[in-house]
Amino acid sequence: IKGVCIDCKKRAKINPLRLLDCKEEKCQPIKMNAPSLVDNLCKECHDHFKSVLEFTRSINAGRLVDSILDDIMKALMSLTQADRGFLLLKNDSGGLELKRSVNINSEELNQDSFQISRSAIEKAVETRSPVVLSDAQNDSSFGFHTSIRELGIKTLTCIPIPAVSDEVIGLLYADSVKTELEFTDLDVEVLESLASNAGI
């Protein structure tokens, strides 16, 4: 690429999209003449991007904790296409408390049939990393659980909510028996962003 700075010549080989971040004056024509990424998305990806953007704006515009948590739950259920989900936050005693839920209540969380979900929650807290299963029935780590067979869970998402200190102070959880949704890295990043908003 001619007429760009040294950094952009390196970026062009490693990650061309980084050229759009450059602040050098000589590199601005590339940014101005670049095609719009959104305009070149397929309909499914465009709708997905639009919903993420709308939810992000809604959350950022929130002023009350309750309204923010409501928006986060709506985003979680929409992005995961889940049948049920919930949001847990640590209470003053250090235990996880149910703050929001869809199609599940606190009593169901303590039933034996919820064993698979508790295992995912424990792993997410222990590793401080997301547990995301696009094909739960055949997953090598969780597929052996009787509960996952009995409940017919096909997709499962469990995202830890971090505090500023990196301590896990809650979780976002969703699962589905209907849809075998292939979660992408972008999906996980968006869900982690939602979790971060819940932890603020």
Disulfide bonds with the S-S distance in Angstrom:
none
